[in-house]
């Protein structure tokens, strides 16, 4: 009886491809394996289910799409999360497809399958002619935490200007600038002058061409723009331009 139930369950989960973000364990098993909650509770009570290789009997345990779930030692869900840092060159577009330019996805060469590559999305885009740190992932909870305005995650940029930078820029950036097209005032931006033509800028939002437009108010064109960090994720400057690498131990280190 028990083993036939188990076989039935395993046959069913193989034919169902359900993806979840977050769910209670009992609900997940019930839907994935097409069995009622009573039977799920029984399986859990019999200690036949593990989450991330730990046996559990907790029906209300919250799991996500990257939790490794096994029934009787057989995998019923296994999805790998990818967290990638790319050193974006100028001339490559932050898009998944483009007819004209090479895309950041095309630059990723980490032995990912084409399905794994297709699952990636970009965490905060850069303009075509901006270089530096681009993060990519298939974990939307992580990317949402990094990009949500509520979290005010600071992105650091190094900016080279055509004309000398003046100290009056500092307060103008800190006070915010009105962008009539979007009808918004930019959030306070920290600007530190590094030399006559170079500054570092910290943005907590990402308006269209924001840095170029802000310096544009002073008729000072941006010659070069390079992103060095997003929150606590710092571009590994030893990573050659155009190359990428996996970021490890991400789940305990969101910011
Ligand atoms: N601001 C810009 O103008 N361009 C970028 O790529 C990022 C911020």
Boltz pocket constraint, residues with backbone or C-beta under 6 A from the ligand:
constraints:
  - pocket:
      binder: B
      contacts: [[A, 125], [A, 126], [A, 127], [A, 128], [A, 130], [A, 207], [A, 208], [A, 209], [A, 210], [A, 211], [A, 212], [A, 213], [A, 225]]
      max_distance: 6.0
